[in-house]
Amino acid sequence: MRTIRIAALAVGAAAGLALAAAPAATADTAPRPGGCAAGQLCFWPKSDYRGARTTAELAHTDIESCVTLPAGAASFVNRTGRPVTTYQSATCGETGEFATYPSGTWTPESPYVVRAYKIWES
């Protein structure tokens, strides 16, 4: 009886040490690169979400209107819940490069300098 209690105590102590040494289990709350919040469209002047972030939200942006980025962007995240078209042209001209990205898109390096964008209804 004494041997069983000592063995159980030793196993319990070992399990406690293993739990103390293991990292705490948490939900995946670590921010993704760039830290763009839900509902936002975020732009960075450098690739890999580096530099001063510029953000836009639907509450302050007219749907389907061309919005110019003063400094241009090399990386961006679309978390608006709507598709977004980014343009190489500052006037949303379709003579330069442009592409439409669905919500949830993380683009660490755009294929062109983004100088303007449009947020679409759907």
N, C-alpha and C positions, 0 to 999 in steps of 0.2 A: 504494500500500500504506500509506504514511504517512497519507494523507488518510482512509482507511477506519478506521485505528486511532484517529485523533483524533476522528472522528465517533462511533465506537462509545464511546469514553471519555466524550465530551460527553453522549451519550444516557444512558449508565449513571449519570453524575453527576446528571443531571436527574432520573432515576427515583429515585435515592437521596434527593434533596432532597424530592421529592414524597412519598415514603414517610415521611420524617422529619416532614414538616409535617402529614400526615394523622393523625387519631386512631387509636389502636391498635384493631384489630378484636378484640372480646371477646365472649364469650357474654353473653346478656342476664341479668346477675347483679344488676343494680340493683334494690334492693328496691322493691316497689310501695308506694303510699301506705299508711301504717299499720304496715308491717313485721310482719305476723302470720305466724308460722311454720307449716309444714305440721303437721297434727294438732291445731291449736289453734282455739279459738273466741275471738275478740277483740272487746272492746267499748270504745268511747270515749265520754266524756260530752258531747262536742261534735261537730258535723257535720265532715265531711272528715277524720276520723281525728285529731282534735285533743284534747288533754287527756291525763290519765293513763290509760294502757291497763290494762284488766282482762282477764285471760286465763283460759280453762278448757281442760282436756284430758280425754280420755276416762278416763284412769287415775285421775282424782280426781272424776269426775262419774258419778252413777248414771243409767243409760240410762232414758229416759222419766219421769224425776222432775222436778218443778218446782223450778227454781233461781232464787232472787230476787237481783236486782242491787241492792245497797244504794243506789247513787246514780242508777240509771237510765242509759240510753245513747241517744245520738243517731246513732251510726254503728257499724257492726260488720262483721266478716269471718268467714265460716264456712269453715274449712279442716280440719274434723274428719274428712271422708270419709263423713259421714252427714248426713241432713237435720236441720235445726234449726227449731223453731217459736219465734218471739219473740212476747211478749205485752205489751200495754199494761197489763194487770192484774198486780200483784205476786204474785197467787196463781194465775196461769195460767188465770184465768177467761175463758170464751169470750163474756162479755157485752161486753167491750171489743174493741178492734182486736187482731187476731193474724194472723200469716202464717207459712208454712213456706218455708224457703229451702234449696235444695240445696247440697251441698258445693261450694266454689269461688266462692260468692257474695261479692262486695264491695259493701257498701251504704254509700256515703258520707253519705247522709242518710235516716234511717228516716222513714216517714210518720207515726210516733207515737213517743213516748218509750218505749223498751223497758225494762220493769221486771222481766221474768222470761223464762226460756227453758226449753225441753226439747230434749234431744238424742234422736233416734229411732234405733231399731235399723236400719231401712232405709226 
